Amino acid sequence: MSVPLWFFIACLAVVGVKTLRPPLWLVVVLLIGGYLLANSLLAPAIDPFAK
């Protein structure tokens, strides 16, 4: 059985939020920050660490 990576990460995120109960603003900041960082000029610099 093959599960898509995005689905696995989404499940982990849901379990993590339910278990750890971080503040909503922290979750939003991490999501927006990661999106902006991935589309910035720094993306090629962080690409080797992300793989």
VEXVOGU-627035 format. One record per residue: residue number from 1; residue in three letters; x, y, z of N, C-alpha, C in turn. Coordinates in Angstrom, 3 decimals. Example, Ala and Ser with C-alpha at 12.3 -4.5 7.8 and 13.67 -1.06 7.14 Angstrom:
BEGIN
i=1 | aa=ala | n_X=13.190 | n_Y=-5.690 | n_Z=7.800 | ca_X=12.300 | ca_Y=-4.500 | ca_Z=7.800 | c_X=13.200 | c_Y=-3.300 | c_Z=7.800
i=2 | aa=ser | n_X=12.850 | n_Y=-2.250 | n_Z=7.080 | ca_X=13.670 | ca_Y=-1.060 | ca_Z=7.140 | c_X=12.900 | c_Y=0.030 | c_Z=7.870
END
This chain:
BEGIN
i=1 | aa=met | n_X=0.851 | n_Y=-1.187 | n_Z=0.000 | ca_X=0.000 | ca_Y=0.000 | ca_Z=0.000 | c_X=0.891 | c_Y=1.242 | c_Z=0.000
i=2 | aa=ser | n_X=0.635 | n_Y=2.141 | n_Z=-0.903 | ca_X=1.429 | ca_Y=3.355 | ca_Z=-1.028 | c_X=0.594 | c_Y=4.561 | c_Z=-0.581
i=3 | aa=val | n_X=1.156 | n_Y=5.329 | n_Z=0.330 | ca_X=0.481 | ca_Y=6.521 | ca_Z=0.845 | c_X=1.239 | c_Y=7.742 | c_Z=0.336
i=4 | aa=pro | n_X=0.532 | n_Y=8.729 | n_Z=-0.213 | ca_X=1.217 | ca_Y=9.942 | ca_Z=-0.670 | c_X=1.891 | c_Y=10.663 | c_Z=0.505
i=5 | aa=leu | n_X=3.040 | n_Y=11.265 | n_Z=0.214 | ca_X=3.804 | ca_Y=11.954 | ca_Z=1.263 | c_X=3.006 | c_Y=13.092 | c_Z=1.881
i=6 | aa=trp | n_X=2.274 | n_Y=13.848 | n_Z=1.070 | ca_X=1.518 | ca_Y=14.978 | ca_Z=1.608 | c_X=0.445 | c_Y=14.507 | c_Z=2.582
i=7 | aa=phe | n_X=-0.144 | n_Y=13.340 | n_Z=2.315 | ca_X=-1.177 | ca_Y=12.813 | ca_Z=3.208 | c_X=-0.558 | c_Y=12.367 | c_Z=4.536
i=8 | aa=phe | n_X=0.598 | n_Y=11.726 | n_Z=4.471 | ca_X=1.302 | ca_Y=11.291 | ca_Z=5.678 | c_X=1.696 | c_Y=12.479 | c_Z=6.540
i=9 | aa=ile | n_X=2.218 | n_Y=13.539 | n_Z=5.913 | ca_X=2.616 | ca_Y=14.735 | ca_Z=6.653 | c_X=1.395 | c_Y=15.421 | c_Z=7.253
i=10 | aa=ala | n_X=0.294 | n_Y=15.459 | n_Z=6.522 | ca_X=-0.930 | ca_Y=16.062 | ca_Z=7.057 | c_X=-1.438 | c_Y=15.280 | c_Z=8.268
i=11 | aa=cys | n_X=-1.374 | n_Y=13.958 | n_Z=8.207 | ca_X=-1.796 | ca_Y=13.142 | ca_Z=9.358 | c_X=-0.898 | c_Y=13.379 | c_Z=10.560
i=12 | aa=leu | n_X=0.404 | n_Y=13.451 | n_Z=10.335 | ca_X=1.324 | ca_Y=13.751 | ca_Z=11.433 | c_X=1.052 | c_Y=15.125 | c_Z=12.039
i=13 | aa=ala | n_X=0.735 | n_Y=16.086 | n_Z=11.193 | ca_X=0.447 | ca_Y=17.433 | ca_Z=11.689 | c_X=-0.814 | c_Y=17.442 | c_Z=12.547
i=14 | aa=val | n_X=-1.833 | n_Y=16.745 | n_Z=12.108 | ca_X=-3.083 | ca_Y=16.692 | ca_Z=12.878 | c_X=-2.850 | c_Y=16.033 | c_Z=14.232
i=15 | aa=val | n_X=-2.123 | n_Y=14.925 | n_Z=14.233 | ca_X=-1.841 | ca_Y=14.230 | ca_Z=15.497 | c_X=-0.974 | c_Y=15.101 | c_Z=16.406
i=16 | aa=gly | n_X=0.013 | n_Y=15.773 | n_Z=15.826 | ca_X=0.879 | ca_Y=16.647 | ca_Z=16.619 | c_X=0.134 | c_Y=17.812 | c_Z=17.237
i=17 | aa=val | n_X=-0.763 | n_Y=18.421 | n_Z=16.475 | ca_X=-1.534 | ca_Y=19.550 | ca_Z=17.006 | c_X=-2.489 | c_Y=19.076 | c_Z=18.091
i=18 | aa=lys | n_X=-3.103 | n_Y=17.923 | n_Z=17.900 | ca_X=-4.022 | ca_Y=17.409 | ca_Z=18.914 | c_X=-3.284 | c_Y=16.980 | c_Z=20.173
i=19 | aa=thr | n_X=-2.083 | n_Y=16.457 | n_Z=20.034 | ca_X=-1.320 | ca_Y=15.957 | ca_Z=21.177 | c_X=-0.629 | c_Y=17.088 | c_Z=21.933
i=20 | aa=leu | n_X=0.060 | n_Y=17.961 | n_Z=21.219 | ca_X=0.880 | ca_Y=18.982 | ca_Z=21.864 | c_X=0.118 | c_Y=20.261 | c_Z=22.190
i=21 | aa=arg | n_X=-0.998 | n_Y=20.494 | n_Z=21.499 | ca_X=-1.829 | ca_Y=21.688 | ca_Z=21.705 | c_X=-1.035 | c_Y=22.997 | c_Z=21.645
i=22 | aa=pro | n_X=-0.297 | n_Y=23.233 | n_Z=20.522 | ca_X=0.394 | ca_Y=24.521 | ca_Z=20.398 | c_X=-0.630 | c_Y=25.625 | c_Z=20.130
i=23 | aa=pro | n_X=-0.261 | n_Y=26.857 | n_Z=20.431 | ca_X=-1.192 | ca_Y=27.958 | ca_Z=20.119 | c_X=-1.411 | c_Y=28.076 | c_Z=18.613
i=24 | aa=leu | n_X=-2.591 | n_Y=28.482 | n_Z=18.243 | ca_X=-2.951 | ca_Y=28.576 | ca_Z=16.829 | c_X=-2.051 | c_Y=29.553 | c_Z=16.081
i=25 | aa=trp | n_X=-1.668 | n_Y=30.651 | n_Z=16.717 | ca_X=-0.820 | ca_Y=31.627 | ca_Z=16.044 | c_X=0.538 | c_Y=31.023 | c_Z=15.687
i=26 | aa=leu | n_X=1.051 | n_Y=30.117 | n_Z=16.525 | ca_X=2.334 | ca_Y=29.483 | ca_Z=16.242 | c_X=2.235 | c_Y=28.566 | c_Z=15.020
i=27 | aa=val | n_X=1.152 | n_Y=27.831 | n_Z=14.915 | ca_X=0.935 | ca_Y=26.956 | ca_Z=13.765 | c_X=0.842 | c_Y=27.784 | c_Z=12.491
i=28 | aa=val | n_X=0.111 | n_Y=28.880 | n_Z=12.536 | ca_X=-0.051 | ca_Y=29.749 | ca_Z=11.366 | c_X=1.282 | c_Y=30.384 | c_Z=10.970
i=29 | aa=val | n_X=2.051 | n_Y=30.851 | n_Z=11.952 | ca_X=3.349 | ca_Y=31.474 | ca_Z=11.659 | c_X=4.304 | c_Y=30.466 | c_Z=11.028
i=30 | aa=leu | n_X=4.325 | n_Y=29.236 | n_Z=11.529 | ca_X=5.200 | ca_Y=28.216 | ca_Z=10.951 | c_X=4.792 | c_Y=27.859 | c_Z=9.523
i=31 | aa=leu | n_X=3.498 | n_Y=27.753 | n_Z=9.278 | ca_X=3.034 | ca_Y=27.434 | ca_Z=7.925 | c_X=3.346 | c_Y=28.558 | c_Z=6.941
i=32 | aa=ile | n_X=3.033 | n_Y=29.783 | n_Z=7.318 | ca_X=3.291 | ca_Y=30.922 | ca_Z=6.427 | c_X=4.787 | c_Y=31.138 | c_Z=6.252
i=33 | aa=gly | n_X=5.547 | n_Y=31.020 | n_Z=7.339 | ca_X=7.003 | ca_Y=31.188 | ca_Z=7.257 | c_X=7.646 | c_Y=30.145 | c_Z=6.360
i=34 | aa=gly | n_X=7.219 | n_Y=28.904 | n_Z=6.474 | ca_X=7.761 | ca_Y=27.858 | ca_Z=5.618 | c_X=7.418 | c_Y=28.068 | c_Z=4.161
i=35 | aa=tyr | n_X=6.209 | n_Y=28.517 | n_Z=3.902 | ca_X=5.793 | ca_Y=28.792 | ca_Z=2.526 | c_X=6.613 | c_Y=29.939 | c_Z=1.937
i=36 | aa=leu | n_X=6.770 | n_Y=31.007 | n_Z=2.703 | ca_X=7.532 | ca_Y=32.153 | ca_Z=2.204 | c_X=9.005 | c_Y=31.821 | c_Z=2.025
i=37 | aa=leu | n_X=9.550 | n_Y=31.025 | n_Z=2.940 | ca_X=10.956 | ca_Y=30.650 | ca_Z=2.829 | c_X=11.200 | c_Y=29.746 | c_Z=1.623
i=38 | aa=ala | n_X=10.270 | n_Y=28.873 | n_Z=1.329 | ca_X=10.425 | ca_Y=27.962 | ca_Z=0.193 | c_X=10.372 | c_Y=28.708 | c_Z=-1.127
i=39 | aa=asn | n_X=9.707 | n_Y=29.841 | n_Z=-1.162 | ca_X=9.592 | ca_Y=30.616 | ca_Z=-2.401 | c_X=10.528 | c_Y=31.816 | c_Z=-2.433
i=40 | aa=ser | n_X=11.508 | n_Y=31.857 | n_Z=-1.542 | ca_X=12.399 | ca_Y=33.005 | ca_Z=-1.480 | c_X=13.720 | c_Y=32.709 | c_Z=-2.181
i=41 | aa=leu | n_X=14.627 | n_Y=33.668 | n_Z=-2.125 | ca_X=15.951 | ca_Y=33.486 | ca_Z=-2.700 | c_X=16.791 | c_Y=32.517 | c_Z=-1.874
i=42 | aa=leu | n_X=16.375 | n_Y=32.248 | n_Z=-0.631 | ca_X=17.116 | ca_Y=31.335 | ca_Z=0.228 | c_X=16.798 | c_Y=29.870 | c_Z=-0.051
i=43 | aa=ala | n_X=15.838 | n_Y=29.603 | n_Z=-0.892 | ca_X=15.427 | ca_Y=28.230 | ca_Z=-1.160 | c_X=16.583 | c_Y=27.347 | c_Z=-1.652
i=44 | aa=pro | n_X=17.412 | n_Y=27.807 | n_Z=-2.589 | ca_X=18.532 | ca_Y=26.951 | ca_Z=-3.014 | c_X=19.532 | c_Y=26.683 | c_Z=-1.881
i=45 | aa=ala | n_X=19.647 | n_Y=27.606 | n_Z=-0.940 | ca_X=20.589 | ca_Y=27.428 | ca_Z=0.163 | c_X=20.093 | c_Y=26.390 | c_Z=1.162
i=46 | aa=ile | n_X=18.786 | n_Y=26.304 | n_Z=1.375 | ca_X=18.260 | ca_Y=25.356 | ca_Z=2.358 | c_X=17.852 | c_Y=24.028 | c_Z=1.730
i=47 | aa=asp | n_X=17.879 | n_Y=23.963 | n_Z=0.401 | ca_X=17.465 | ca_Y=22.742 | ca_Z=-0.285 | c_X=18.296 | c_Y=21.509 | c_Z=0.112
i=48 | aa=pro | n_X=19.629 | n_Y=21.590 | n_Z=0.218 | ca_X=20.384 | ca_Y=20.391 | ca_Z=0.611 | c_X=20.034 | c_Y=19.891 | c_Z=2.020
i=49 | aa=phe | n_X=19.676 | n_Y=20.783 | n_Z=2.920 | ca_X=19.329 | ca_Y=20.378 | ca_Z=4.288 | c_X=17.945 | c_Y=19.777 | c_Z=4.361
i=50 | aa=ala | n_X=17.068 | n_Y=20.159 | n_Z=3.450 | ca_X=15.697 | ca_Y=19.661 | ca_Z=3.453 | c_X=15.589 | c_Y=18.267 | c_Z=2.863
i=51 | aa=lys | n_X=16.586 | n_Y=17.854 | n_Z=2.104 | ca_X=16.518 | ca_Y=16.554 | ca_Z=1.435 | c_X=17.061 | c_Y=15.455 | c_Z=2.285
END
